[in-house]
Amino acid sequence: TSWFVRNELLAKRKLNKMHRKINKLQNHIIICGGGDTGQTIMHEFIRAKKSFVVIEEKPSVAAELRERFADYYFIQGSATKDETLIDANISQAAGLITAIPNDADNLFVVVSARTLNPQMTIISRAVDPNTESKLYNAGADYVISPKMVEGLRMASVILRPTVINFLEVMMDGKGLSLRMEEIKIPEKSSLTGVTLAKAQIPQRTGLIVLAVKRGRDEEWFFNPASSSLLQTGDRLIVLGESEKIDKLNLLIQT
C-alpha cells in the first residue's frame, strides 16, 4: 500500500509540475489529437524548436506519448471541453491545430477555441470535405482536407516528380538540411525601411529570399527585386539551412 500511494503521489506531483510549466508558456501551439497526424505535426514542431501542448483523449495513447516524448507537454482529456483547453493555457497560445479523426469533434474544438482566444490562428482537419465550410463559419482560419491533399500530391508526383522529390527530401531532412521558413519583420527592426539590396540577407545569412508577403491584403512579391523596401510586418519566405535561419532571426531583432 505504501509503495502504491508513493507512486501515486509522485505521478500527481509530476503532473502538477507539468501544468505549472504549461501555465508559463506563451505563443505556443495546442495540438488536439495525438494520432498519426498529430505526431507528424509534433515531429515538425520539434525540428523547428516550437513549443507545443498536445491534448489526447485516450488515456493509453496519452501515456504512450508521455513515454516517447518525455520532454514535452501532454494533457489527457477531451479537447471539446473548455476546461481542457484552459488547462493547455489557450489564452496565451499563438495557434491551435485540431487533428481529431471526427469532424463533429473538430467543429466543437474550433467553436470553443475561437471563443476562448479570438486572436489565435486555428487550423482544423476536415475528414469530409463537405464540412469545410462549416469549420470556416465556426471560426477556423485554415481547413485541411486529407483527401484533397492526397489527390493533389498524387497528381503532382506524375506532373512534376523531381520537384516533389526535392520537397520531400527537404522536409524529411535526409540528405539535405534545407528548410523553407517564414520570418516576420518586427517593429523597430534594423531591416525596416531598408531595401533588400542593403539588407544583404543572402550575404549575411546565406539564405535565399523567395518571396515577401505584405499587409492585411496579403499581397505577394515573388522573387522580389533588390530595390524592394522592407516594412514592419512583412513576412519573408526564405530557403536555407536551419542554422542560417537562426542567424536571420537574430538579425531582424537588432
PATORBA-784122 format. One line per 3 residues: number of its first residue (from 0); their letters; for each residue x, y, z of N, C-alpha, C. Coordinates in nm, 2 decimals. Example, Ala and Ser with C-alpha at 12.3 -4.5 7.8 and 13.67 -1.06 7.14 Angstrom:
PATORBA-784122
0 = as = 1.32/-0.57/0.78/1.23/-0.45/0.78/1.32/-0.33/0.78; 1.28/-0.22/0.71/1.37/-0.11/0.71/1.29/0.00/0.79
end
This chain:
PATORBA-784122
0 = tsw = 0.08/-0.12/0.00/0.00/0.00/0.00/0.09/0.13/0.00; 0.19/0.12/0.08/0.28/0.23/0.09/0.35/0.26/-0.05; 0.39/0.15/-0.12/0.45/0.17/-0.25/0.35/0.23/-0.35
3 = fvr = 0.23/0.18/-0.35/0.13/0.23/-0.44/0.10/0.38/-0.41; 0.08/0.41/-0.29/0.05/0.55/-0.25/0.16/0.64/-0.29; 0.29/0.60/-0.27/0.41/0.68/-0.30/0.41/0.70/-0.45
6 = nel = 0.39/0.60/-0.53/0.39/0.62/-0.68/0.28/0.71/-0.73; 0.16/0.70/-0.66/0.05/0.79/-0.70/0.09/0.93/-0.67; 0.15/0.95/-0.55/0.18/1.09/-0.52/0.29/1.15/-0.61
9 = lak = 0.39/1.06/-0.65/0.49/1.11/-0.74/0.43/1.14/-0.87; 0.34/1.06/-0.92/0.28/1.09/-1.05/0.20/1.21/-1.05; 0.13/1.24/-0.94/0.05/1.36/-0.92/0.14/1.48/-0.91
12 = rkl = 0.25/1.47/-0.84/0.34/1.58/-0.83/0.40/1.61/-0.96; 0.43/1.51/-1.04/0.49/1.53/-1.18/0.39/1.60/-1.27; 0.26/1.56/-1.25/0.16/1.62/-1.34/0.13/1.77/-1.30
15 = nkm = 0.14/1.80/-1.17/0.12/1.94/-1.12/0.24/2.02/-1.17; 0.36/1.96/-1.17/0.47/2.04/-1.22/0.46/2.07/-1.37; 0.41/1.97/-1.45/0.39/2.00/-1.59/0.29/2.11/-1.61
18 = hrk = 0.18/2.11/-1.53/0.08/2.21/-1.55/0.13/2.35/-1.52; 0.22/2.36/-1.42/0.28/2.49/-1.38/0.36/2.54/-1.50; 0.44/2.44/-1.56/0.52/2.48/-1.68/0.43/2.53/-1.80
21 = ink = 0.32/2.46/-1.82/0.23/2.49/-1.93/0.17/2.63/-1.90; 0.14/2.67/-1.78/0.08/2.80/-1.75/0.18/2.91/-1.77; 0.31/2.88/-1.78/0.41/2.98/-1.81/0.44/3.00/-1.96
24 = lqn = 0.38/2.91/-2.04/0.41/2.92/-2.19/0.34/3.04/-2.25; 0.40/3.09/-2.35/0.35/3.20/-2.43/0.37/3.17/-2.58; 0.28/3.20/-2.66/0.29/3.19/-2.81/0.32/3.04/-2.85
27 = hii = 0.27/2.95/-2.77/0.28/2.81/-2.80/0.17/2.76/-2.89; 0.17/2.64/-2.94/0.07/2.58/-3.03/0.00/2.47/-2.95; -0.13/2.46/-2.96/-0.20/2.35/-2.90/-0.24/2.25/-3.01
30 = icg = -0.20/2.13/-2.99/-0.23/2.02/-3.09/-0.34/1.93/-3.03; -0.45/1.92/-3.09/-0.56/1.84/-3.04/-0.57/1.71/-3.12; -0.53/1.60/-3.06/-0.53/1.47/-3.12/-0.38/1.42/-3.13
33 = ggd = -0.35/1.31/-3.07/-0.22/1.26/-3.07/-0.20/1.14/-3.16; -0.28/1.12/-3.26/-0.27/1.01/-3.35/-0.16/1.03/-3.45; -0.17/0.96/-3.56/-0.06/0.97/-3.66/-0.04/1.11/-3.71
36 = tgq = -0.15/1.18/-3.74/-0.14/1.32/-3.79/-0.08/1.41/-3.68; -0.13/1.40/-3.56/-0.08/1.48/-3.45/0.07/1.46/-3.43; 0.11/1.33/-3.44/0.25/1.30/-3.41/0.34/1.35/-3.53
39 = tim = 0.29/1.36/-3.65/0.37/1.42/-3.76/0.39/1.56/-3.73; 0.28/1.63/-3.68/0.29/1.77/-3.65/0.39/1.79/-3.54; 0.39/1.71/-3.44/0.48/1.72/-3.33/0.63/1.71/-3.37
42 = hef = 0.66/1.61/-3.46/0.79/1.59/-3.51/0.84/1.72/-3.58; 0.75/1.78/-3.66/0.79/1.90/-3.73/0.81/2.02/-3.64; 0.73/2.03/-3.53/0.75/2.14/-3.43/0.88/2.12/-3.35
45 = ira = 0.91/1.99/-3.32/1.03/1.96/-3.25/1.15/2.00/-3.33; 1.15/1.97/-3.46/1.26/2.01/-3.55/1.27/2.17/-3.56; 1.15/2.23/-3.56/1.15/2.38/-3.57/1.17/2.45/-3.43
48 = kks = 1.18/2.37/-3.33/1.20/2.42/-3.19/1.09/2.51/-3.15; 0.96/2.47/-3.18/0.84/2.54/-3.15/0.77/2.47/-3.03; 0.74/2.55/-2.93/0.68/2.49/-2.81/0.53/2.45/-2.84
51 = fvv = 0.49/2.34/-2.78/0.35/2.30/-2.81/0.30/2.22/-2.69; 0.17/2.20/-2.69/0.10/2.12/-2.59/0.00/2.03/-2.66; 0.01/1.90/-2.64/-0.08/1.81/-2.70/-0.19/1.76/-2.61
54 = iee = -0.32/1.77/-2.67/-0.43/1.72/-2.59/-0.48/1.59/-2.66; -0.48/1.48/-2.58/-0.52/1.35/-2.63/-0.62/1.29/-2.53; -0.74/1.24/-2.59/-0.85/1.20/-2.50/-0.82/1.05/-2.45
57 = kps = -0.76/0.97/-2.53/-0.75/0.83/-2.49/-0.63/0.82/-2.39; -0.66/0.76/-2.27/-0.55/0.75/-2.17/-0.43/0.67/-2.21; -0.46/0.56/-2.28/-0.35/0.47/-2.33/-0.26/0.55/-2.43
60 = vaa = -0.32/0.62/-2.52/-0.24/0.70/-2.62/-0.16/0.81/-2.55; -0.23/0.88/-2.46/-0.16/0.99/-2.38/-0.04/0.94/-2.30; -0.06/0.82/-2.24/0.05/0.76/-2.16/0.17/0.72/-2.25
63 = elr = 0.14/0.67/-2.37/0.24/0.63/-2.46/0.32/0.75/-2.51; 0.25/0.86/-2.54/0.31/0.98/-2.59/0.40/1.04/-2.48; 0.36/1.03/-2.36/0.44/1.09/-2.25/0.57/1.01/-2.24
66 = erf = 0.57/0.88/-2.26/0.69/0.80/-2.26/0.78/0.82/-2.37; 0.72/0.84/-2.49/0.80/0.86/-2.61/0.86/1.00/-2.62; 0.78/1.10/-2.57/0.82/1.24/-2.58/0.83/1.30/-2.44
69 = ady = 0.92/1.25/-2.36/0.92/1.28/-2.22/0.95/1.43/-2.19; 1.01/1.50/-2.28/1.04/1.64/-2.26/0.94/1.74/-2.30; 0.82/1.69/-2.35/0.72/1.77/-2.40/0.59/1.76/-2.32
72 = yfi = 0.49/1.85/-2.35/0.37/1.86/-2.26/0.25/1.79/-2.32; 0.18/1.71/-2.24/0.07/1.64/-2.28/-0.04/1.65/-2.18; -0.17/1.66/-2.23/-0.28/1.67/-2.14/-0.38/1.56/-2.18
75 = qgs = -0.42/1.47/-2.09/-0.51/1.37/-2.12/-0.65/1.42/-2.09; -0.73/1.43/-2.19/-0.87/1.49/-2.18/-0.93/1.52/-2.31; -1.05/1.56/-2.31/-1.12/1.59/-2.44/-1.10/1.74/-2.47
78 = atk = -1.05/1.76/-2.59/-1.03/1.90/-2.64/-1.16/1.97/-2.67; -1.27/1.90/-2.67/-1.40/1.96/-2.69/-1.45/2.04/-2.57; -1.39/2.01/-2.46/-1.43/2.08/-2.33/-1.34/2.20/-2.30
81 = det = -1.41/2.31/-2.26/-1.34/2.44/-2.24/-1.23/2.42/-2.13; -1.26/2.34/-2.03/-1.16/2.33/-1.92/-1.03/2.27/-1.96; -1.04/2.18/-2.06/-0.92/2.11/-2.11/-0.84/2.21/-2.19
84 = lid = -0.90/2.29/-2.27/-0.83/2.39/-2.35/-0.77/2.50/-2.25; -0.84/2.53/-2.15/-0.79/2.62/-2.05/-0.67/2.57/-1.98; -0.67/2.43/-1.95/-0.55/2.37/-1.89/-0.43/2.38/-1.98
87 = ani = -0.46/2.38/-2.12/-0.35/2.40/-2.21/-0.30/2.54/-2.23; -0.35/2.63/-2.14/-0.32/2.77/-2.15/-0.35/2.84/-2.28; -0.48/2.82/-2.32/-0.52/2.86/-2.46/-0.51/3.02/-2.47
90 = sqa = -0.53/3.09/-2.36/-0.53/3.23/-2.36/-0.40/3.29/-2.41; -0.29/3.22/-2.38/-0.16/3.26/-2.42/-0.11/3.20/-2.55; -0.19/3.11/-2.61/-0.14/3.03/-2.73/-0.15/3.12/-2.85
93 = agl = -0.05/3.09/-2.94/-0.05/3.16/-3.07/-0.14/3.09/-3.17; -0.16/2.96/-3.15/-0.24/2.89/-3.25/-0.29/2.75/-3.20; -0.38/2.70/-3.27/-0.43/2.56/-3.23/-0.46/2.48/-3.36
96 = ita = -0.42/2.36/-3.35/-0.44/2.26/-3.46/-0.53/2.15/-3.41; -0.64/2.13/-3.47/-0.72/2.02/-3.43/-0.72/1.91/-3.54; -0.66/1.80/-3.50/-0.64/1.69/-3.60/-0.71/1.56/-3.55
99 = ipn = -0.83/1.58/-3.49/-0.91/1.47/-3.44/-0.98/1.40/-3.56; -0.99/1.27/-3.56/-1.05/1.20/-3.68/-1.20/1.20/-3.68; -1.26/1.31/-3.63/-1.41/1.32/-3.63/-1.44/1.46/-3.65
102 = dad = -1.51/1.49/-3.75/-1.54/1.63/-3.79/-1.63/1.70/-3.69; -1.72/1.63/-3.62/-1.81/1.69/-3.52/-1.72/1.74/-3.40; -1.63/1.66/-3.36/-1.54/1.70/-3.25/-1.45/1.82/-3.29
105 = nlf = -1.40/1.81/-3.42/-1.32/1.92/-3.47/-1.40/2.05/-3.47; -1.53/2.04/-3.50/-1.61/2.16/-3.51/-1.63/2.22/-3.37; -1.65/2.13/-3.27/-1.67/2.17/-3.13/-1.54/2.24/-3.08
108 = vvv = -1.43/2.19/-3.11/-1.30/2.24/-3.07/-1.28/2.38/-3.13; -1.31/2.40/-3.26/-1.29/2.53/-3.33/-1.38/2.63/-3.26; -1.51/2.60/-3.23/-1.60/2.69/-3.17/-1.55/2.74/-3.03
111 = sar = -1.51/2.64/-2.95/-1.46/2.67/-2.82/-1.33/2.75/-2.82; -1.24/2.71/-2.91/-1.11/2.78/-2.92/-1.13/2.92/-2.96; -1.21/2.95/-3.06/-1.24/3.08/-3.11/-1.30/3.17/-3.00
114 = tln = -1.38/3.11/-2.92/-1.44/3.19/-2.81/-1.34/3.22/-2.70; -1.25/3.12/-2.67/-1.16/3.14/-2.56/-1.04/3.23/-2.60; -1.01/3.23/-2.73/-0.89/3.31/-2.77/-0.93/3.36/-2.91
117 = pqm = -0.99/3.48/-2.93/-1.04/3.53/-3.06/-0.92/3.56/-3.15; -0.80/3.59/-3.09/-0.69/3.63/-3.18/-0.60/3.52/-3.23; -0.62/3.40/-3.18/-0.53/3.29/-3.22/-0.56/3.24/-3.36
120 = tii = -0.46/3.18/-3.42/-0.48/3.11/-3.55/-0.52/2.97/-3.53; -0.63/2.93/-3.60/-0.69/2.80/-3.58/-0.69/2.72/-3.71; -0.63/2.60/-3.71/-0.63/2.51/-3.82/-0.70/2.39/-3.79
123 = sra = -0.79/2.34/-3.88/-0.87/2.23/-3.85/-0.86/2.12/-3.96; -0.86/2.00/-3.92/-0.87/1.89/-4.02/-1.02/1.87/-4.06; -1.05/1.84/-4.18/-1.18/1.81/-4.23/-1.18/1.67/-4.30
126 = vdp = -1.23/1.57/-4.23/-1.23/1.43/-4.28/-1.32/1.43/-4.40; -1.44/1.49/-4.39/-1.53/1.50/-4.50/-1.52/1.64/-4.56; -1.48/1.66/-4.69/-1.47/1.79/-4.75/-1.59/1.87/-4.74
129 = nte = -1.71/1.81/-4.72/-1.84/1.88/-4.72/-1.85/1.96/-4.59; -1.77/1.93/-4.49/-1.78/2.01/-4.36/-1.68/2.13/-4.36; -1.61/2.14/-4.47/-1.51/2.25/-4.47/-1.57/2.39/-4.45
132 = skl = -1.68/2.42/-4.51/-1.75/2.55/-4.50/-1.80/2.57/-4.35; -1.85/2.46/-4.29/-1.89/2.47/-4.15/-1.78/2.51/-4.06; -1.66/2.45/-4.08/-1.55/2.48/-4.00/-1.50/2.62/-4.01
135 = yna = -1.50/2.67/-4.14/-1.47/2.81/-4.16/-1.57/2.90/-4.09; -1.70/2.87/-4.10/-1.80/2.95/-4.04/-1.79/2.95/-3.88; -1.74/2.84/-3.83/-1.72/2.82/-3.69/-1.60/2.90/-3.63
138 = gad = -1.51/2.94/-3.72/-1.40/3.03/-3.68/-1.26/2.98/-3.72; -1.25/2.87/-3.80/-1.12/2.82/-3.84/-1.06/2.92/-3.94; -0.93/2.94/-3.93/-0.86/3.02/-4.03/-0.82/2.94/-4.15
141 = yvi = -0.79/2.82/-4.13/-0.75/2.72/-4.23/-0.81/2.59/-4.21; -0.86/2.53/-4.32/-0.91/2.39/-4.31/-0.84/2.30/-4.41; -0.79/2.19/-4.36/-0.71/2.10/-4.44/-0.79/1.97/-4.46
144 = spk = -0.81/1.93/-4.58/-0.88/1.81/-4.61/-0.78/1.70/-4.66; -0.76/1.60/-4.58/-0.66/1.49/-4.62/-0.69/1.44/-4.76; -0.81/1.42/-4.79/-0.85/1.37/-4.93/-0.80/1.46/-5.04
147 = mve = -0.82/1.59/-5.02/-0.78/1.69/-5.12/-0.63/1.69/-5.13; -0.56/1.69/-5.01/-0.41/1.70/-5.01/-0.35/1.57/-5.08; -0.41/1.46/-5.05/-0.36/1.33/-5.11/-0.38/1.34/-5.26
150 = glr = -0.50/1.38/-5.31/-0.52/1.39/-5.45/-0.42/1.48/-5.52; -0.40/1.60/-5.46/-0.31/1.70/-5.52/-0.16/1.64/-5.53; -0.13/1.57/-5.42/0.01/1.52/-5.41/0.03/1.41/-5.52
153 = mas = -0.07/1.32/-5.53/-0.06/1.21/-5.63/-0.05/1.27/-5.77; -0.13/1.37/-5.80/-0.12/1.43/-5.93/0.01/1.50/-5.96; 0.06/1.56/-5.85/0.19/1.63/-5.86/0.31/1.54/-5.88
156 = vil = 0.30/1.42/-5.82/0.41/1.32/-5.84/0.42/1.28/-5.99; 0.31/1.27/-6.06/0.31/1.24/-6.20/0.35/1.36/-6.28; 0.30/1.48/-6.25/0.33/1.60/-6.33/0.46/1.66/-6.31
159 = rpt = 0.51/1.66/-6.18/0.64/1.72/-6.15/0.72/1.64/-6.05; 0.76/1.52/-6.08/0.82/1.43/-5.99/0.95/1.48/-5.92; 1.03/1.55/-6.00/1.16/1.60/-5.94/1.13/1.70/-5.84
162 = vin = 1.04/1.79/-5.86/1.00/1.90/-5.77/0.95/1.83/-5.64; 0.86/1.74/-5.65/0.81/1.67/-5.53/0.92/1.60/-5.45; 1.01/1.53/-5.53/1.12/1.46/-5.46/1.20/1.56/-5.38
165 = fle = 1.23/1.67/-5.44/1.31/1.78/-5.38/1.24/1.82/-5.25; 1.11/1.85/-5.26/1.04/1.90/-5.14/1.03/1.79/-5.03; 1.02/1.66/-5.07/1.02/1.56/-4.97/1.15/1.54/-4.90
168 = vmm = 1.26/1.55/-4.98/1.39/1.54/-4.92/1.42/1.66/-4.82; 1.37/1.78/-4.86/1.39/1.90/-4.78/1.31/1.89/-4.65; 1.19/1.84/-4.66/1.10/1.83/-4.54/1.15/1.72/-4.45
171 = dgk = 1.20/1.61/-4.50/1.24/1.50/-4.42/1.38/1.52/-4.36; 1.45/1.62/-4.41/1.59/1.64/-4.36/1.69/1.54/-4.39; 1.66/1.45/-4.49/1.75/1.34/-4.53/1.83/1.38/-4.65
174 = gls = 1.96/1.39/-4.63/2.04/1.43/-4.75/2.06/1.58/-4.76; 1.95/1.65/-4.74/1.96/1.80/-4.75/1.92/1.85/-4.61; 1.98/1.96/-4.57/1.94/2.02/-4.44/1.87/2.15/-4.47
177 = lrm = 1.81/2.17/-4.59/1.74/2.29/-4.63/1.60/2.29/-4.56; 1.56/2.41/-4.53/1.43/2.44/-4.48/1.37/2.56/-4.54; 1.24/2.56/-4.57/1.17/2.68/-4.61/1.10/2.74/-4.49
180 = eei = 1.13/2.86/-4.46/1.08/2.92/-4.34/1.01/3.06/-4.36; 0.93/3.10/-4.27/0.86/3.23/-4.28/0.91/3.31/-4.16; 0.96/3.43/-4.19/1.02/3.52/-4.09/0.95/3.65/-4.09
183 = kip = 0.89/3.69/-3.98/0.82/3.82/-3.98/0.91/3.93/-3.93; 0.91/4.05/-3.99/0.99/4.16/-3.95/0.92/4.23/-3.84; 0.97/4.24/-3.72/0.91/4.30/-3.61/0.92/4.45/-3.61
186 = eks = 0.86/4.52/-3.52/0.87/4.66/-3.50/1.02/4.69/-3.45; 1.07/4.81/-3.50/1.20/4.86/-3.46/1.31/4.76/-3.50; 1.29/4.69/-3.61/1.39/4.60/-3.66/1.49/4.68/-3.75
189 = slt = 1.61/4.65/-3.75/1.71/4.72/-3.83/1.68/4.70/-3.98; 1.60/4.61/-4.02/1.57/4.59/-4.16/1.45/4.67/-4.21; 1.37/4.73/-4.11/1.26/4.81/-4.15/1.31/4.94/-4.23
192 = gvt = 1.24/4.96/-4.34/1.28/5.08/-4.42/1.41/5.06/-4.50; 1.46/4.93/-4.51/1.58/4.90/-4.58/1.55/4.82/-4.71; 1.62/4.85/-4.82/1.60/4.77/-4.94/1.66/4.63/-4.92
195 = lak = 1.61/4.53/-5.00/1.67/4.40/-4.99/1.82/4.40/-5.03; 1.86/4.49/-5.12/2.00/4.50/-5.16/2.08/4.55/-5.04; 2.03/4.65/-4.96/2.11/4.70/-4.85/2.10/4.60/-4.73
198 = aqi = 1.99/4.53/-4.72/1.98/4.43/-4.61/2.08/4.32/-4.62; 2.12/4.28/-4.75/2.22/4.18/-4.77/2.19/4.05/-4.70; 2.07/4.00/-4.71/2.03/3.88/-4.64/2.11/3.76/-4.69
201 = pqr = 2.12/3.74/-4.82/2.20/3.62/-4.87/2.34/3.63/-4.83; 2.40/3.75/-4.83/2.54/3.76/-4.80/2.57/3.75/-4.65; 2.47/3.79/-4.56/2.49/3.79/-4.42/2.44/3.66/-4.35
204 = tgl = 2.35/3.59/-4.42/2.30/3.47/-4.36/2.31/3.35/-4.45; 2.33/3.37/-4.58/2.34/3.25/-4.67/2.20/3.20/-4.71; 2.10/3.28/-4.68/1.96/3.23/-4.72/1.92/3.29/-4.85
207 = ivl = 1.82/3.23/-4.92/1.76/3.28/-5.04/1.63/3.33/-5.01; 1.60/3.46/-5.04/1.47/3.52/-5.02/1.38/3.48/-5.14; 1.28/3.40/-5.12/1.20/3.35/-5.23/1.08/3.45/-5.26
210 = avk = 1.03/3.51/-5.15/0.91/3.59/-5.16/0.89/3.68/-5.04; 0.81/3.78/-5.05/0.77/3.87/-4.94/0.62/3.88/-4.94; 0.56/3.86/-4.83/0.41/3.87/-4.81/0.39/3.99/-4.73
213 = rgr = 0.30/4.08/-4.77/0.28/4.21/-4.71/0.14/4.25/-4.69; 0.11/4.31/-4.57/-0.02/4.38/-4.54/-0.13/4.29/-4.52; -0.24/4.35/-4.47/-0.37/4.28/-4.45/-0.42/4.21/-4.57
216 = dee = -0.40/4.27/-4.69/-0.45/4.22/-4.81/-0.36/4.10/-4.86; -0.26/4.07/-4.78/-0.17/3.96/-4.81/-0.12/3.96/-4.95; -0.06/4.08/-4.99/0.00/4.09/-5.12/0.13/4.02/-5.13
219 = wff = 0.15/3.95/-5.24/0.27/3.86/-5.25/0.37/3.93/-5.35; 0.50/3.92/-5.32/0.60/3.96/-5.41/0.70/3.84/-5.43; 0.68/3.77/-5.54/0.77/3.66/-5.56/0.90/3.70/-5.63
222 = npa = 1.01/3.64/-5.59/1.14/3.67/-5.64/1.16/3.83/-5.64; 1.15/3.88/-5.52/1.15/4.03/-5.50/1.27/4.09/-5.55; 1.26/4.21/-5.61/1.37/4.29/-5.67/1.46/4.34/-5.55
225 = sss = 1.59/4.36/-5.58/1.68/4.41/-5.48/1.64/4.55/-5.43; 1.56/4.62/-5.51/1.52/4.75/-5.47/1.40/4.75/-5.38; 1.34/4.63/-5.36/1.22/4.62/-5.27/1.25/4.67/-5.13
228 = llq = 1.16/4.76/-5.08/1.18/4.82/-4.95/1.10/4.73/-4.85; 1.18/4.69/-4.74/1.12/4.61/-4.64/1.04/4.69/-4.54; 0.93/4.64/-4.49/0.84/4.71/-4.40/0.82/4.63/-4.27
231 = tgd = 0.78/4.69/-4.16/0.74/4.62/-4.04/0.62/4.54/-4.07; 0.62/4.41/-4.03/0.51/4.32/-4.05/0.53/4.24/-4.18; 0.62/4.27/-4.26/0.65/4.19/-4.38/0.69/4.05/-4.34
234 = rli = 0.65/3.95/-4.41/0.69/3.81/-4.39/0.78/3.76/-4.50; 0.90/3.73/-4.47/1.00/3.69/-4.56/0.99/3.53/-4.58; 0.98/3.49/-4.70/0.98/3.34/-4.72/1.12/3.31/-4.77
237 = vlg = 1.20/3.24/-4.69/1.34/3.21/-4.72/1.36/3.06/-4.72; 1.47/3.03/-4.79/1.51/2.89/-4.81/1.66/2.88/-4.77; 1.69/2.78/-4.68/1.83/2.76/-4.64/1.84/2.67/-4.52
240 = ese = 1.96/2.65/-4.47/1.98/2.56/-4.36/1.93/2.62/-4.23; 1.90/2.53/-4.13/1.84/2.57/-4.01/1.92/2.68/-3.93; 2.06/2.65/-3.93/2.14/2.75/-3.85/2.14/2.88/-3.92
243 = kid = 2.13/2.89/-4.05/2.12/3.02/-4.12/1.99/3.09/-4.10; 1.89/3.01/-4.08/1.76/3.07/-4.04/1.77/3.13/-3.90; 1.84/3.07/-3.81/1.86/3.12/-3.68/1.94/3.25/-3.69
246 = kln = 2.03/3.26/-3.78/2.11/3.39/-3.80/2.01/3.50/-3.84; 1.92/3.47/-3.93/1.82/3.58/-3.98/1.73/3.62/-3.86; 1.69/3.52/-3.78/1.61/3.56/-3.66/1.68/3.66/-3.57
249 = lli = 1.81/3.63/-3.55/1.89/3.73/-3.47/1.90/3.86/-3.54; 1.92/3.86/-3.67/1.95/3.98/-3.75/1.83/4.07/-3.74; 1.71/4.02/-3.76/1.59/4.11/-3.76/1.55/4.16/-3.63
252 = qt = 1.61/4.11/-3.52/1.57/4.16/-3.39/1.66/4.28/-3.35; 1.77/4.29/-3.42/1.86/4.40/-3.38/1.83/4.53/-3.45
end
